[in-house]
Amino acid sequence: MPTDPPAAHRKLWEERSVVVALILAVLVPGLGHLYQGRTVKGCIYLFGILGLFLWGVKLGEGVVVYNLPDKGSRRITLHYAAQLGAGAVAYPGLWQPKRAAREENHSLRQLAQPMTASFSGRLTAVDNDTQGGKLEGKVNFKPEKGEYGTETRGTFTGTLDGQAIELPLAGGFFLERPIGAGFRRILKCGVVGDRDSGPGAGKMITGTIPRSIMDGYGVPPDMDQLQEVTGRLGKLHELALVFTWIAGLLNVLAIWDCVQGPAYGFGDEAWSPPPADDEANATAAAKSAALNSAATST
């Protein structure tokens, strides 16, 4: 009668709950393998697939993982379906569009409370948005009573093309909606007292402040933002998308490997059960006959 495989060839993926292993593998690449005790493969999938996915997110400045179907449609696009294969790291794209669509999520022309944030951008001309010097530093804003009501005023403190500078800010304030695609939030504001001879020939700061991961990850971009990002990053944005797609598709194969076990790699394919009793007797008789024949010939 056939016997069980020896311990050296036991199937590790069958010694733990297949359902639990499946759930873990679907949620996090490699986690199902680690649960099964297949540490090497689990670590390879965890750091390889998940690392590739997160690298793509970073390369695309967060404007990568999102579901953007046609207006009014609730279907999942092929773009996002491929990313979903990577597990829970892609799931925020399922609910972030609803958060972004809330009525209270809108751009601000006036602050209701003080705000301090790091700022990266440029000093530009108000009249034609001409690119000026590079600004790196911090902005401080607060609402103040003015001649025509409450207005947002503040200061920029940092560097202009590497030189220390402080700019008073007021007028033309604009801050992008709090929940939006990517980890940077657009900010614009006029510079007080920095005017040339003609009206409207002043300066303004144009750049971004940080947006939290919770408010920026998985949010679909609007078309203007998508065009800006793809135009600025170029091929890097396409490469970032490809990284997330490959990671998602690779994890589908990893999930199959976790549930079904590998075709090769544990030596099971080389093992076969010992012959049945009849086969064993026939083999022994053949060997005995061969030995007798050899003895007779000598």
Secondary structure, 3 states (H helix, E strand, C coil): CCCCCCHHHCCHHHCCCHHHHHHHHHHCCCHHHHHCCCHHHHHHHHHHHHHHHHHHHHHCCCCCCCCCCCCCCCCCCHHHHHHHCCCHHHCHHHHHHHHHCCCCCCCECCCCCCEEEEEEEEEEECCCCCCCCEEEEEEEEEEEEECCEEEEEEEEEEEECCEEEEEEEECCCEECCCCCCCCEEEEEEEECCCCCCCCCCCEEEEEEEECCHHHHCCCCCCHHHHHHHHHHHCHHHHHHHHHHHHHHHHHHHHHHHHHHCCCCCCCHHHCCCCCCHHHHHHHHHHHHHHHHHHHHHC
